């Protein structure tokens, strides 16, 4: 098949959630198909992509970043006064539309796969099957951010984004021939407003050959949290943990320590660093910190889609304490493969219980690893994507399977 893969930013390096999903889906589809990649980015991004994928990519086309992408804060302020959301301003512009028009004029594609619903607004003038890979339900993400944020200014911004994104996202989804979603919950949300577009669950995954447990013995009484710290759900979650949960754990286990690992921690988070709170900032490799920890915590209160950090921790054989939102859309069961707690005291109690109970840690690790291997390996997910490509093409041709 000839496939055009459209994305808002380079998948290389795959060092955060969105890039990881895009990178691994691309890595699987180039094995069997001719793929043209179109993305916003820089010449350095183009070099990295070509260096990573070599001749397995048919063509790499990079659209220079707009001013909104270069000056995010200014663009966020501008979006408050604009009828479009910040995400729309961030990725929808005439230069990209003109480039897509030229590509479709000179080349015939079987499939156009668009990453992220923000890009769904483009007019794809092609007879190819149009698939939108919705990493999240963005409007629902901003709805949760609006509900959970205390700052009046942020609350106002998130509310406006939620309202604008709802219309833009639903309109973009209606232009597609199919949607890929990361969970049954996301599918149910979209089905209410996009009932006539087929939807398929393609979960987030993990490269278990990379995220291995290794030979490092965990440090006693040590926790870890990983994620892009500039992403609102991540830093909201870890601040909530430090303010309301960590002190409760310290009362019972004074020597407890947490590693907070991720790029671009906000200043007010960095100021919390101490002997018991280690904030690493950017690191090329999160695995050494995960291996050191006895327990992996996911205290998220907002977000959409599914969290890759859960599957990575399962792959690295770490026992997990998470909120319901933290493991949303992932086939784990509390008490069997993870522990789930939504209130501060309950979350703290589960962490304390895990730190003291080696047998419980072993059981969660064993069961969680099996869940990961059977459902969340990228190789398994890649086969699922391939199956849906053929299903959609055969349906269009009227071929019965």
C-alpha positions as CSV (number, residue, x, y, z in Angstrom):
1,X,0.0,0.0,0.0
2,X,1.0,3.6,-0.5
3,X,0.4,5.5,2.8
4,X,0.7,9.1,3.7
5,X,1.5,9.6,7.4
6,X,0.6,13.1,8.6
7,X,1.8,14.3,12.1
8,X,2.1,17.5,14.0
9,X,5.8,17.0,15.0
10,X,8.7,14.7,14.4
11,X,8.5,11.2,16.0
12,X,12.3,11.3,16.5
13,X,13.4,11.1,19.2
14,X,10.5,9.2,20.7
15,X,11.0,10.6,24.2
16,X,7.5,11.4,25.3
17,X,4.0,9.9,24.9
18,X,2.8,11.3,21.6
19,X,6.1,10.8,19.9
20,X,6.4,7.2,21.2
21,X,3.0,6.2,19.8
22,X,3.7,7.8,16.4
23,X,7.2,6.4,16.2
24,X,6.2,2.9,17.0
25,X,3.2,2.8,14.6
26,X,5.4,4.3,11.8
27,X,8.1,1.7,12.6
28,X,5.6,-1.1,12.1
29,X,3.9,0.2,8.9
30,X,7.2,1.0,7.0
31,X,8.0,-2.7,7.1
32,X,5.3,-3.6,4.6
33,X,4.3,-0.4,2.9
34,X,5.6,2.7,1.0
35,X,5.2,5.5,3.4
36,X,5.4,9.3,2.8
37,X,5.8,11.2,6.1
38,X,4.6,14.8,6.4
39,X,5.2,16.8,9.5
40,X,5.9,20.2,11.0
41,X,9.5,20.6,12.1
42,X,13.0,21.7,11.3
43,X,15.8,20.6,9.0
44,X,17.3,18.9,12.0
45,X,14.1,17.0,12.5
46,X,14.2,15.9,8.8
47,X,17.8,14.7,9.3
48,X,17.0,12.7,12.4
49,X,14.0,11.1,10.8
50,X,16.0,10.1,7.7
51,X,18.8,8.9,9.8
52,X,16.5,6.8,12.0
53,X,14.4,5.3,9.2
54,X,16.7,5.4,6.2
55,X,15.4,4.1,2.9
56,X,12.4,2.5,4.6
57,X,10.6,5.8,4.2
58,X,9.6,6.7,0.7
59,X,9.8,10.5,1.3
60,X,10.0,12.9,4.3
61,X,8.4,16.3,3.9
62,X,8.9,18.9,6.6
63,X,6.8,22.0,6.9
64,X,8.5,24.9,8.8
65,X,7.1,25.7,12.2
66,X,4.6,28.6,12.4
67,X,5.0,31.5,14.9
68,X,2.4,29.8,17.1
69,X,4.6,26.8,17.4
70,X,7.7,28.9,18.2
71,X,6.0,31.2,20.7
72,X,3.6,28.9,22.6
73,X,2.7,31.3,25.4
74,X,1.9,34.2,23.1
75,X,-0.2,31.8,20.9
76,X,-2.1,30.6,24.0
77,X,-2.9,34.3,24.8
78,X,-3.9,34.9,21.2
79,X,-6.2,31.8,21.2
80,X,-8.1,33.2,24.1
81,X,-9.2,36.1,21.9
82,X,-9.6,33.9,18.8
83,X,-12.6,31.7,17.7
84,X,-10.2,28.8,17.3
85,X,-8.5,26.7,20.0
86,X,-4.8,26.9,20.7
87,X,-4.3,23.4,19.2
88,X,-6.0,24.5,16.0
89,X,-3.8,27.6,15.7
90,X,-0.8,25.4,16.5
91,X,-1.2,23.0,13.6
92,X,-3.6,24.3,11.0
93,X,-2.2,26.7,8.4
94,X,-2.2,27.4,4.7
95,X,1.3,26.2,4.1
96,X,0.5,22.7,5.3
97,X,-2.8,22.7,3.3
98,X,-1.0,23.8,0.1
99,X,1.7,21.1,0.6
100,X,-0.9,18.4,1.0
101,X,-2.8,19.6,-2.1
102,X,0.4,19.4,-4.2
103,X,1.2,15.9,-2.8
104,X,-2.3,14.6,-3.7
105,X,-2.0,16.1,-7.2
106,X,1.1,14.1,-8.0
107,X,0.6,10.9,-6.1
108,X,-2.1,8.3,-5.4
109,X,-2.4,6.9,-1.8
110,X,-4.4,4.0,-0.5
111,X,-4.4,5.3,3.1
112,X,-3.9,8.7,4.8
113,X,-3.2,8.3,8.5
114,X,-3.4,11.5,10.5
115,X,-1.9,11.6,14.0
116,X,-3.9,13.6,16.6
117,X,-7.3,15.1,16.2
118,X,-6.0,18.6,15.9
119,X,-4.9,17.8,12.4
120,X,-8.4,16.5,11.5
121,X,-9.4,19.9,10.2
122,X,-7.4,19.6,7.0
123,X,-9.1,19.1,3.7
124,X,-7.7,15.9,2.3
125,X,-8.4,16.0,-1.4
126,X,-7.8,12.3,-2.1
127,X,-9.7,9.1,-2.6
128,X,-7.5,7.4,-0.1
129,X,-9.1,5.9,3.1
130,X,-8.7,8.6,5.7
131,X,-7.8,7.4,9.2
132,X,-7.5,9.7,12.2
133,X,-5.4,8.3,15.0
134,X,-6.9,10.1,18.1
135,X,-4.2,9.8,20.8
136,X,-6.7,11.5,23.2
137,X,-10.1,12.9,23.3
138,X,-8.7,16.4,23.6
139,X,-11.9,18.2,24.6
140,X,-12.4,15.8,27.4
141,X,-8.8,16.3,28.6
142,X,-9.4,20.1,28.7
143,X,-12.7,19.5,30.4
144,X,-10.9,17.7,33.2
145,X,-8.2,20.3,33.4
146,X,-10.9,23.0,33.7
147,X,-12.7,21.1,36.5
148,X,-9.5,20.3,38.5
149,X,-7.5,23.6,38.2
150,X,-7.6,26.1,41.0
151,X,-6.0,29.1,39.3
152,X,-8.8,31.4,37.9
153,X,-6.8,32.4,34.9
154,X,-5.9,28.8,33.9
155,X,-9.4,27.7,34.6
156,X,-10.8,30.3,32.2
157,X,-8.3,29.3,29.5
158,X,-9.0,25.6,29.9
159,X,-12.8,26.2,29.8
160,X,-12.5,28.2,26.5
161,X,-10.2,25.5,25.0
162,X,-12.6,22.7,26.1
163,X,-15.6,24.5,24.3
164,X,-13.6,25.3,21.2
165,X,-12.0,21.9,21.0
166,X,-15.3,20.1,21.2
167,X,-16.5,21.6,18.0
168,X,-13.2,21.4,16.1
169,X,-12.5,17.8,17.2
170,X,-15.9,16.4,16.4
171,X,-15.9,18.2,13.0
172,X,-12.5,16.8,12.2
173,X,-13.6,13.3,13.2
174,X,-16.6,13.5,10.9
175,X,-14.3,14.1,7.9
176,X,-12.6,10.7,8.4
177,X,-13.4,7.2,7.1
178,X,-12.3,5.6,10.3
179,X,-10.9,6.5,13.8
180,X,-8.2,4.8,15.8
181,X,-8.7,5.4,19.5
182,X,-6.6,4.2,22.4
183,X,-9.3,2.9,24.7
184,X,-13.0,1.8,24.9
185,X,-13.7,4.9,27.0
186,X,-12.5,7.2,24.2
187,X,-14.5,5.2,21.7
188,X,-17.7,5.6,23.8
189,X,-17.0,9.4,24.1
190,X,-16.6,9.8,20.3
191,X,-19.5,7.5,19.3
192,X,-22.0,9.9,20.9
193,X,-21.1,12.6,18.5
194,X,-19.6,10.7,15.5
195,X,-21.9,7.8,15.2
196,X,-21.4,7.0,11.5
197,X,-17.6,6.7,11.5
198,X,-16.1,3.2,12.2
199,X,-13.9,3.2,15.3
200,X,-11.2,0.7,16.3
201,X,-9.3,0.5,19.6
202,X,-5.5,0.6,18.9
203,X,-4.0,0.8,22.4
204,X,-0.8,2.5,23.4
205,X,2.0,0.0,23.8
206,X,5.6,-0.6,24.9
207,X,8.8,-2.0,23.5
208,X,9.5,-4.7,26.0
209,X,13.0,-5.3,24.5
210,X,13.9,-1.8,25.6
211,X,11.9,-1.4,28.8
212,X,13.4,-4.3,30.7
213,X,13.8,-4.8,34.4
214,X,17.6,-5.3,34.2
215,X,19.8,-6.6,37.1
216,X,19.6,-3.5,39.3
217,X,18.2,-4.3,42.8
218,X,15.5,-1.8,43.8
219,X,16.3,0.7,46.5
220,X,14.2,0.1,49.6
221,X,11.5,2.7,50.3
222,X,11.9,4.3,47.0
223,X,9.1,5.5,44.6
224,X,9.3,6.9,41.0
225,X,7.1,8.9,38.7
226,X,8.0,9.6,35.1
227,X,6.5,11.9,32.4
228,X,6.9,15.1,30.5
229,X,6.6,17.6,33.4
230,X,5.5,20.5,31.2
231,X,2.4,18.4,30.4
232,X,-0.4,19.7,32.6
233,X,-1.8,16.3,33.8
234,X,1.7,15.2,34.8
235,X,2.7,18.2,36.8
236,X,-0.8,18.5,38.3
237,X,-0.6,14.9,39.3
238,X,2.8,15.0,40.9
239,X,2.0,18.3,42.8
240,X,-1.1,16.6,44.1
241,X,1.0,13.7,45.2
242,X,3.6,15.9,46.9
243,X,1.0,18.0,48.7
244,X,-1.6,15.5,49.8
245,X,-0.1,12.0,49.6
246,X,3.6,12.0,50.2
247,X,3.4,13.6,53.7
248,X,1.0,10.7,54.7
249,X,3.6,8.2,53.5
250,X,6.4,10.0,55.3
251,X,4.5,9.8,58.6
252,X,4.7,6.0,58.4
253,X,8.0,5.6,56.5
254,X,10.2,8.7,57.2
255,X,13.0,7.4,55.0
256,X,10.8,7.2,51.8
257,X,12.2,8.9,48.7
258,X,10.6,9.7,45.3
259,X,12.4,10.2,41.9
260,X,10.4,12.6,39.7
261,X,11.8,12.0,36.2
262,X,10.9,14.1,33.2
263,X,11.7,17.0,31.0
264,X,10.8,20.7,31.6
265,X,9.7,20.6,35.3
266,X,8.0,24.0,36.1
267,X,9.9,26.2,38.5
268,X,7.4,25.7,41.3
269,X,8.0,22.0,41.0
270,X,11.8,22.3,40.9
271,X,11.7,24.3,44.1
272,X,10.3,21.2,45.9
273,X,13.6,19.3,45.5
274,X,15.1,17.9,48.7
275,X,16.8,14.8,50.0
276,X,13.6,12.9,49.8
277,X,12.3,14.5,46.6
278,X,14.7,14.1,43.7
279,X,13.7,16.0,40.6
280,X,15.9,15.0,37.6
281,X,14.8,17.3,34.8
282,X,15.6,16.1,31.4
283,X,17.3,12.7,31.1
284,X,18.0,10.7,28.0
285,X,17.1,7.5,29.7
286,X,14.4,7.0,32.3
287,X,15.0,3.3,32.8
288,X,17.8,3.6,35.5
289,X,15.4,5.6,37.7
290,X,12.6,3.2,37.2
291,X,14.9,0.2,38.0
292,X,15.9,1.9,41.3
293,X,12.4,2.2,42.6
294,X,10.4,-0.3,44.6
295,X,7.1,1.2,43.6
296,X,5.9,3.2,40.6
297,X,3.2,5.8,41.3
298,X,0.7,7.3,38.8
299,X,-1.3,9.9,40.9
300,X,-3.1,11.5,37.9
301,X,-6.3,13.4,38.2
302,X,-6.8,14.4,34.6
303,X,-5.8,13.3,31.1
304,X,-7.3,11.4,28.2
305,X,-6.3,8.4,26.1
306,X,-4.1,5.9,27.9
307,X,-0.9,6.5,29.7
308,X,2.2,4.9,28.2
309,X,3.9,5.1,31.6
310,X,1.7,2.3,32.9
311,X,2.7,-0.2,30.1
312,X,6.4,0.8,30.5
313,X,6.3,0.2,34.3
314,X,4.6,-3.2,33.7
315,X,7.3,-4.1,31.2
316,X,10.0,-3.2,33.7
317,X,8.3,-5.4,36.3
318,X,7.4,-2.6,38.7
319,X,4.4,-2.8,41.1
320,X,2.1,0.2,40.5
321,X,-0.2,2.3,42.6
322,X,-2.4,4.5,40.4
323,X,-5.6,6.5,40.3
324,X,-8.5,5.3,38.2
325,X,-7.7,8.0,35.7
326,X,-4.0,7.0,35.7
327,X,-4.8,3.5,34.4
328,X,-7.9,4.5,32.4
329,X,-8.4,2.4,29.3
330,X,-5.7,-0.2,30.2
331,X,-6.8,-3.8,31.0
332,X,-5.5,-3.9,34.6
333,X,-7.4,-5.0,37.7
334,X,-6.9,-3.6,41.1
335,X,-5.4,-6.1,43.5
336,X,-4.3,-8.4,40.6
337,X,-2.0,-6.4,38.3
338,X,-2.0,-2.9,40.0
339,X,-3.4,-1.2,43.0
340,X,-5.9,1.6,42.4
341,X,-6.8,4.4,44.8
342,X,-8.4,7.7,44.2
343,X,-8.3,9.5,47.6
344,X,-5.1,10.7,49.2
345,X,-5.2,8.5,52.3
346,X,-6.2,5.4,50.3
347,X,-3.4,6.1,47.8
348,X,-0.9,6.6,50.6
349,X,-2.1,3.4,52.4
350,X,-1.6,1.3,49.2
351,X,1.9,2.6,48.7
352,X,2.8,1.9,52.3
353,X,1.3,-1.6,52.0
354,X,3.3,-2.3,48.8
355,X,6.6,-1.1,50.3
356,X,6.1,-3.5,53.3
357,X,4.7,-6.5,51.4
358,X,7.2,-8.3,49.1
359,X,4.7,-11.0,48.3
360,X,2.1,-8.5,47.1
361,X,4.8,-6.7,45.0
362,X,5.8,-10.0,43.3
363,X,2.2,-10.9,42.5
364,X,1.4,-7.6,40.9
365,X,4.7,-7.7,38.9
366,X,4.0,-11.2,37.6
367,X,0.3,-10.5,36.6
368,X,1.1,-7.1,35.3
369,X,3.9,-8.3,33.1
370,X,1.6,-11.0,31.5
371,X,-1.0,-8.3,30.8
372,X,1.6,-6.2,29.0
373,X,3.0,-9.1,26.9
374,X,-0.4,-10.3,25.7
375,X,-1.9,-6.9,24.9
376,X,0.5,-4.0,24.9
377,X,3.6,-5.1,23.0
378,X,4.1,-2.7,20.0
379,X,4.6,-5.8,17.8
380,X,1.1,-7.0,18.8
381,X,-0.4,-3.6,18.2
382,X,1.4,-3.2,14.8
383,X,-0.3,-6.4,13.6
384,X,-3.6,-5.0,14.8
385,X,-3.1,-1.8,12.8
386,X,-2.2,-3.9,9.7
387,X,-5.4,-6.0,10.1
388,X,-7.5,-2.8,10.2
389,X,-5.9,-1.4,7.1
390,X,-6.8,-4.5,5.2
391,X,-10.3,-4.6,6.7
392,X,-11.0,-1.0,5.6
393,X,-9.6,-1.5,2.1
394,X,-11.6,-4.7,1.6
395,X,-14.8,-3.1,2.9
396,X,-14.3,-0.3,0.4
397,X,-13.8,-2.8,-2.4
398,X,-16.8,-4.8,-1.3
399,X,-14.7,-7.8,-0.5
400,X,-16.2,-10.1,2.2
401,X,-13.8,-11.6,4.7
